[in-house]
Amino acid sequence: MLDNLREQASTTSYFEEEVPSLEEIQAPRLSSSRFLGMTVVQRFILALMLLVAICALGTMFLLITGKILPPFLY
């Protein structure tokens, strides 16, 4: 096990780095374009629906508490 240790140390460079191949660099990453199994368009639609729901709930809350009044009640 330790017989050829000096020979291996002198022939092996410690500063050699593995250079990734061109295929590894340019390989498309499908997992990075998906979050929770949804595409970009699906996430956008979900965020838009969430925005509309929050705006509707906020408006209803303001109407219920009397902070704003619809124009036909003046």
Secondary structure, DSSP 8 states (H G I E B T S, - for coil): --TTHHHHHHHS-TT------HHHHH---TGGG-BTTB-HHHHHHHHHHHHHHHHHHHHHHHHHHTSS--GGG-
